[in-house]
Amino acid sequence: MERPKLNRSLVVLRAAEMADADGFDSVSLTGVARSFGVQTPSLYTHVRDLAALRDGITVVALDELAERIGVAIAGRSGRDALSGFATAHREYLREHPGRWESLQRKAGSDAVNAPAARRIVNVTDAVLFGYGISGEDRTHATRIVGGAISGFLNLERIGSLGHSNPDAEQSWAELIVLLHFSLVHWHDRRRNHETEAT
């Protein structure tokens, strides 16, 4: 059988597939090379090292997730957009667990500076602008919403939410309601803080 002609995209996509199958931490240059039937040094033409390979998986995940979010929030605003945003994350985790894992870490500069990272920022901004949140507040809101969604999904992923009632599905719905409430009242928080301080 003729070996495929390798390029960076093909190598990274194979690594992403392996991450989904066996976990992100299991990805190695040796394993990817073996899957193509080549020696590990053959990959260095396409990826600098293991860190670059893993950042490549992160970029793939960012790009795919941004695409899903864009579709999910198109023509929507407020709670509908927020729900689409959150659901896109949840469905992506379920379909691509290894790629999702690649987003749950401190990524290298190759991933942070990739156009895909900017796409994620843009679709997140689109949700927040619907609540009138911009400027420095946008950064705070992005961290809070992202942290809440990722935290819930990571707990769900490892089975930590399956030991008690009610079902986690109900808690997921409550999470969306509470995030929506917080974003709607985002600008009230400073007035409340000032009132409490006097």
ZITA-V193765 format. One record per backbone hydrogen bond with DSSP energy under -0.5 kcal/mol. NH is the residue of the N-H (numbers start at 1). CO is the residue of the C=O. If there is no record, write none. Layout:
NH&CO + NH&CO
This chain:
6&4 + 11&7 + 12&8 + 13&9 + 14&10 + 15&11 + 16&12 + 17&13 + 18&14 + 19&15 + 20&16 + 21&17 + 22&18 + 23&19 + 26&23 + 27&24 + 32&28 + 33&29 + 34&30 + 35&31 + 36&32 + 36&33 + 37&33 + 37&34 + 38&33 + 42&39 + 43&40 + 44&41 + 45&42 + 46&43 + 47&43 + 53&49 + 54&50 + 55&51 + 56&52 + 57&53 + 58&54 + 59&55 + 60&56 + 61&57 + 62&58 + 63&59 + 64&60 + 65&61 + 66&62 + 67&63 + 68&64 + 69&65 + 70&66 + 71&67 + 72&68 + 73&69 + 74&70 + 76&73 + 80&77 + 81&77 + 82&78 + 83&79 + 84&80 + 85&81 + 86&82 + 87&83 + 88&84 + 89&85 + 90&86 + 91&87 + 92&88 + 93&89 + 94&90 + 95&91 + 96&92 + 100&96 + 101&97 + 102&98 + 103&99 + 103&100 + 104&100 + 104&101 + 107&105 + 111&108 + 112&108 + 113&109 + 114&111 + 117&114 + 118&114 + 119&115 + 120&116 + 121&117 + 122&118 + 123&119 + 124&120 + 125&121 + 126&122 + 127&123 + 128&124 + 129&125 + 130&126 + 131&128 + 132&129 + 133&128 + 134&132 + 137&134 + 138&135 + 139&135 + 139&136 + 140&136 + 141&137 + 142&138 + 143&139 + 144&140 + 145&141 + 146&142 + 147&143 + 148&144 + 149&145 + 150&146 + 151&147 + 152&148 + 153&149 + 154&150 + 155&151 + 156&152 + 157&153 + 158&154 + 159&156 + 160&155 + 161&155 + 162&159 + 170&167 + 171&167 + 172&168 + 173&169 + 174&170 + 175&171 + 176&172 + 177&173 + 178&174 + 179&175 + 180&176 + 181&177 + 182&178 + 183&179 + 184&180 + 185&181 + 186&183 + 188&185 + 189&185 + 189&186 + 191&187 + 192&188 + 193&189 + 194&190 + 195&191 + 196&192 + 197&193 + 198&194 + 198&195
